[in-house]
């Protein structure tokens, strides 16, 4: 049986290229007069998707039309499609097309105007092999279309624009590690589209004399550099210089320890990709975060309602979370978002410790409230993370607090920070269609002796955030969470989150070390066991930014007690808080007087990092053990 032929000109293009695309359809069956043909660009209409043309031929460019074999131009009719902002384009044949005849659908320049960047149509900004376009045919002209004929175009990376150097954050002296180098176009796609004589020079601080590498741009668009190591402890950055363009590209910072058994892993607990929707294509989403974004961990985070997440969708998400979880490569978490009663419950993300767990829906009587959920589970089952706590209409006032489950709080996501109000200095406030509400401020919750670590969320366009894009809601950069733990496994990371061994940034890999009397972030210390804390809380650590540091603030009980003003991108610090401890403690309704401390780092480029707090409790001295009689 003969098949129709679908051919495109050109068959290959570059991401973001502007041109005129011709879809040549050679029919294997005769098409009578009145046949209706419907063309679908398979675009979601986002900025990164294939540009949507217009059927209005009074325009000079970015139009769509069809051309018969005799040169007659057919105007398209825009057809609305259910659940989509993007129309399909319908043509009606004014005369028959015989077997072997051809119809050409053109997207780009108007037939009477010269093809140029001003008149063309823009290709999508992401690479894709055999990117499909569908043509539906109804020979009876009644709107009953058969299965589509499929055209395709290969989308390849555009001109080399950026070199991204992917490095571990923590290494040990004389211990070998690998570095991945990604050659990317301006849209973040891998590319080898560079002049043939492009040569890349590798260097770093305290460069070993025997390391002198020159790299060519590989066909794959990436290369792995194995067995690098540093023979001195310190802060390093790998530097790559394009010898042809004279551009320099620098990695995020690396801290080399004299000896170290812990790792710093970066990832996303809450958020989506602008490129790939996790509910529509979870496999591609996982690969995007693991391979393209080089994250160490990722949690799916759909909302619990059936409109957002069907049972089949939850099953598919669960399967992929289990399949992609791989020790020493990528950790995945099964989780979901729960929208509870405003103020009393707020918005939560539940992160499971194990695979194949149920989606707890609020509409179900057994999981209609947080209290019911907590009563039927143990803290070993999941973490419950309050998020967007200052968002009006979705806030959480921290009055009802369950410390066994609620070990960390989302201090930031792409829709703003809930650390404190704008009036009190919040540089990333929740504002726009949804404004901030003070009762959800995290600093105020800490003053009430609510003890939690900090994590950050990314960009979310689902559930309660779904209308934000169409409003004047202010959007910031997607955040990152850093987890400090011993092993590159889901279990080790979850345990670190439970112990608050984590911190948040606005989307950069800032290195932060924060200690009081040698105890790391997330710790609780008692003066009864360390009486020297009554006199001096010795605060120390290190900072290494991805850009020059503007300030590093030591915060006690919600107030800045000291500000460092570094002159570079990294420095080690210490500060002695010698105010009499009894005079600075907060006195809760229940429990011992206490003080909490955390670190806030601000770079000159505006990015921020927040360490998880450390708590110091004012407790009675522990009696010395008596000596045995002689």
C-alpha positions, 0 to 999 in steps of 0.5 A: 500500500502506497503511503503519502510522503511528508518532507520538510525544507529545510529538514534541519535547523538550529534552536532559535533560528528564524526562517521560512519552513516548507512542509511538502505533502505528496498524497498517496490518495486522491483528495477531492475538492472540499477536502479539509486539512488541519495543520498542528504545530504541536506548540504550547505557545510558551516563549521557548516553543515554536513561534505561533504564526498568524493566518492574516496574510495582510502581515508581511511575516510570520504567516502561514498559508498553503500553496497548490501545485498551480501556485494558488495561495490558500489562506488558513483558518485559525481553529481553537483547540480545547485546553490550549491557547494555540490554534490549529490551522485549517485549509479547504481545497478549492480543487482536487489533488490527484494521486502523487500531487503535492500541497505545500504548507508554508510558515514564515515570510509572506509569499510576496515578501523577501525571506528575512529575519524580519519576516520569518518564523522562529524555531523553538529554543530547545534541541529535539530530534525529529520534532513532529508537526501534524497534518490531519486530513478529512476528505469528506469535508465534515470535520472528521479527521483521520490519524495525522500525517507527520512531518519532522525537523531536527533541531540542533544547538545554536552558536556556541555562547557559553561553556558551563563547568560542572564541578563537585562542591566538596573535595578532599586533598589529593582525592581525585574527582571528575569535571564535566564541561558543557558547551552550550548555545544561548538557550542552554542546549548542548552544541558543537556549532563553533569555528573549527579552530576554537581552542579552550584552555583550562586553568585554576588557582594554584595550578599544578605545573603538570596540568596544561590542558587544551580542549577542542569543542567535541561533536557531543557538545560535552566532555568529561575531564577525569582524575583532577585533584588539588594538593592543597586545601582551600577554595578553588574555581576551574577556569576555561578560556576560549582562546579564539573569542578571549571569553573566560568561563568559571565554575562554581566554587569548590572547597578542598578540605584537608580531610572530609567525609561529607558531601554537599549536594544541590537540587530541587525539592519543589519546582518545575522546569520551564522546558519540560512539564513533569506531569506531561513528560516525567522522564524527560523532566528527570533527564533535564534536571539530572543531565542538563541542570546537573542537579544531584537530587529532585523531588516531584511535587504535584498538587494533590487535587485530581484535576492536577494529578490523576491516579494514573499520573501519580502512578507514572510519577511514582514509577519514574521516581523509583527508576531514576533513583540511583546511588552515586548518580541521582537521588529522587524523591516522591512527594506532593503538595497539599493545600490546607486551611489558610493560616492554620495549615497553609501549603505543604509539601510532603516528601516520602522516604520510600517509593510507591506511596499513596497520594493523600488527597484533601478531599478524602476524609482520612486525609482532609486535614494535617492532624488526620494525616499526622495521626495515621503516620510516623515521622519515618514516613515523610517530611512535611515542609511548609511553603509560601508561608507569607502568601496572602490566602495561602499563609501559615501562622505556625501556631500549630506546630508538629516538630517531629514532621516539620523539620524544615521550611521553604524560606524562598521560591521563585515567587518570593521569600517568606523570611520577613516582610519587605518593610524589614528588609526582604529584598525578594518580597512576595508581591503583585497579585498576591501580597505578603502577609506578616503572620507567615514570617519565618523569623517570627516563627523562629522567635516562637521557638519553632525549630526548623532548617531552611530549604528553597523551592524553584519555579512552580506554575501549577496549583495555587501558582497557576495564575501567577504568570498571567498576573503582575506577580513578581517572579524571581530566579528559581532557588536551590537547596544544598544538603550536606550529608555523608553519602550520595543516596536518597536515605542519607539526604533525607536524614540530613534534611531531618537533621536540618543539615541543609541551606537555601539559595536563590539559585546559585551554588554558594558554599556556606559553612556556619558553626557555633562552638564547632557545632554545624548548622541545624544543631541545638546546643545547651549552656548546661553542657557547654557553660562557656557559651554563657560568656562567648558564642564563637561563630565561625565558618567559610563563604565562597560565592559564585560572584563577588560577595557584598555582605555576610550577616550574622543574625541573632533572634531575627536581628543582624548583630554583625556584618562582614564586608568581604572584598572578594568571592570567598573568605573565612570568618569568625565572630565572638558574640560576647553579650551576656547570654542571659540578657539576649535570650528569648523566653518562650511560654514553654521550655528553656530560654534560648537564642537562635542564630543563622547566616545570610549571604548576599552577593553583588549580583543580588543572589542570596543564601540562608544557612539553617539556624543553630539554637543555643538553649539556656539550661542549668549546669550539669553536675560534675560526676562525683569521684569514687571514695578511696 
